[in-house]
Amino acid sequence: MKFSANLGFLWNDRSLPDAVRAAKRAGFDAVECHWPYDAPAEEVRAALSETGLPMLGLNTRRGDVDAGDNGLSAIPGREAEARAAIDEAVAYAVDVGASNVHVMAGFANGPEAEKTFVANLQSACEKASKHAVSILIEPLNKYDAPGYFLTTTEQAINVMDAVGADNVKLMFDCYHVQLMEGDLTHRIRSLLPRIGHIQFASVPDRGPPDHGEINYAHVFRVIAELGYTAPLGAEYKSNTPTDATLDWLLKWR
């Protein structure tokens, strides 16, 4: 198996370039991040070049975090902000060589929100296709993100079908899917052609994958048997330094 370090959570006490270097030293095969925009792209690009690690993806900005925003693209009336965030994310992804942009939906509901999300995603896909970048959408669980527009894989597939673009893919986060739907390996098997990236963390505490209710040894084995070879994204939280949480990486690589 190959693994990617999500630097939004892992080594997030360091600058993004230094976190890239830490991931390389720890033995990760790739990196990904949340919101890299405070880090100059040229410095991140240099760290990626130095380590040889690919950057798998990054998120669009959440919006006004102090006001409670968690994405913009499904919120009617805020299309201009959403598309500016998409433009920024695609440009940064191109600058550092990232292959995916996760377009965050935000807190919204109803048919108008879906219509808004689909239209913004169609615009994102058109822009990203010019640079061989994929657009990802990710269902979030209702416990951590109550009121978030996108909550299940079925809803995500319906949105993707409405978008109708080849470069819109599902971000399948085992943590969120387990909390909302369960039945992980059957879902991965059936959804694999639509999946652009897989992430993981323990359930219910969102910690390292070596404890909790998900048997990741089994999940990872099934993923490998299905022929999925891209790095899996370690997006977990810890109360201890990241380097002290990596026994699972040594075991499952």
N, C-alpha and C positions, 0 to 999 in steps of 0.2 A: 504494500500500500504506500501511496504518497500522501503527504500532508502539507497543508498550508497554514501558516500562523496568521490569525486575524489580529492585526496590530492595533485595532481599536480597543481590545481587551488585554492582549498579551504584550508585556513590556511597554505598557502605556505610560510609564513614568519616565520614558526617555523620548528624545526627539525621534521623529519617524525614521530618518536615515540611520540613527543608532539602533533603533528597534529592528530594522531590516538586518543589520549586521549581527544582532543578537540571535535572530531567528536562524541565520546561516550557521552560527557557531553551535546552536542547539541541534542542528540536523534536519531542519525543515526543508522541504523541496520547493516551496513557493511562499509568497506572502499575499495578504489582502488587507484592506483597511476600511474604516468608516468614513471619516471626513478629513481628508489630508490637506485641506486648503491652506492651513497656516504654515505648512512646510513648503519652501520653494521647490518647484517641480524639478529644477536642475539638480538640487541636492539629493532628492529622492532618486532621480534617474542615475546619478553617479553611484549611490549606494547599491542600487540594483545591478548596475554594470559591474561594480567591484565584486559583489557576491555571486553573481550569476543567477540570482533568484528572479523568477517572473513575478510581476504584480498581477494577481488574478482579477481584482475588482475593487471598486470604491462606491460609495453612496452619493446620491444627490444630497444637498444640504436639507436640513429639516425645516428651515424657515426661522421664525422668531421663537427660539427655544424658551426664552423667558415668559413668553405668552402661551406656551404649551404646545407649540407646533411639533409635529413628528413626521414631516413630509408635507408636500403641497399639491401633488399631482392629481388628487381626486377631489379637490376642494373647489366647487364652483365659484367663479368670481376672482380666482387667484391664478388664472392661467398664465398671465404675464410673468409672475414670480416663478411659477413652476417651470416655465420654459427657459427662463434665465438660469435657473438652477441646473436644468438638464444641459444647456449649452456649456455652462461652466464645468460640469462633471465630465462631459464628453471631451472637452478641450484638455482637461487635466489628464484624463485617461490616455489620450493620444500622446500627450507630452511625456508621460512616464512609461508608456507601452503597456498599459493595463488592458485586459481583454474584455472586461465586463463593467457595466455601470448599473447599479441597483437604483431604480427610480422609486423613491418612497412615496406612498399614496397619501398618508396623512389621516387625520380624524375626520370622517365623513360617512354618510350612508345614503342609500336610496338610489333611484334610477338616474337622477341628475348627476350624482357623484360618479356613478359608473360611466356615464356618457363622457364626463369631463376626463376621467382617468384614461379611457380608451383613446380619446382625441390627443391627449398629451403624450401617451405612449406611441401613437402613430407618428407624431412629430419626432419623438426621441429616436424611434427606429430608423426613420428616414435619415436623420442627421448622423446617427451612429454607423449606418451601413456604408457611408462614404469612407469610413476608416477601419472597416472590419472589426468593429466593436459590437458586442451583443448587449441587449438591454435585459435586465433581470427584474422580476417582481417577486416579492416574498410575503407569504402569509405570516402574520404575527399573531401570537396567542392573546386571548381576551383577558388574561390575568395580568400580564406585563404591560399590555398596550390596550386597555379598554377603550372601545370606540374607534379603533383603527379600521380603515375601510376594508382591508383584505385580510381574511382570517382563515380560510381553508384552501386546500389545494384544488378542490372542485371549482370554487369561485375563481381562483387564479386561472385555471384552464379555460373557463368561460370567457374571461377577460382577454386572454391571449388569442382565443379563436376570433373574438370580435376585432382585435387589433389587426389580425391577418398578415402579420409580417414574419418572415423567416428568422429574424434575429431577435425575437422576443422569447425569453426562456424563463423557466421556473427556478427560483432559488429554493431548494428543498432543505430547510433547516430542521434536522431531526428533533431538536428541542421543541420548537414551536409546533411541529406536526404531531408529535407525541402528546402534547398537552391538549391539542384540539381534536385530534382524530385517531391517534394510535395506529396499530397495524402497519408499522413502518416498512417492513421488508416487502409486503405485498404492494404497498403504495409505490415504493421505489421501483419495483419490478414493472408495474403497469405504467408509471409515469416517466420512465427513463428516457424515452425519445424526446420528451419535452423539457427535461432537466438541463439547466446550464451550469449549476454548481450545487454541491451538497455541503452542508455545514453540520456541526454537532456540538453537543454539550450534555452533561448529565441532567437528568430530570429527577427531582423537581428543583434542585438548587442552582442549576446552570453552572456547575463546576466542571472540573476535569472529567473525562469520560470513563474513569476507572471505578465508578460507584453509581448508585442510584438504580432506577427501575428499568433502564435500557441496557440490554446485554450487547455492548458495542462489539465485542469479539465476534458475535454472530452477525450483527448488522454489517460490519466491515467485510466479513467473509462472503456474505451474499452479494454485496456490491462488487467485490472482486470477481465472483463467479459470473456475474452479469456482463463482465468485460469492461466495466467502467474503470478507466485508468487515470483520469485527471486527479490532481491532489484534492483531498477532502479538507474542508476548512474548520480548523479548531477555533471556534468562537465561544470561549468559555471565560467565566470570571473566577477569580481566586482571591482569598484574603492573605495569601502568602506570595513571596516573589515567584515570578513565572518559572524561573529555572528549577524551583523546588517542586514543580507540579508535573514534570515531564517523564515520569517513569513509564506512563502509557505509551509515549512516543518510542522509547527504546524497545518496548515489548512488541508493538504492532507494526513498526516499519519493516 
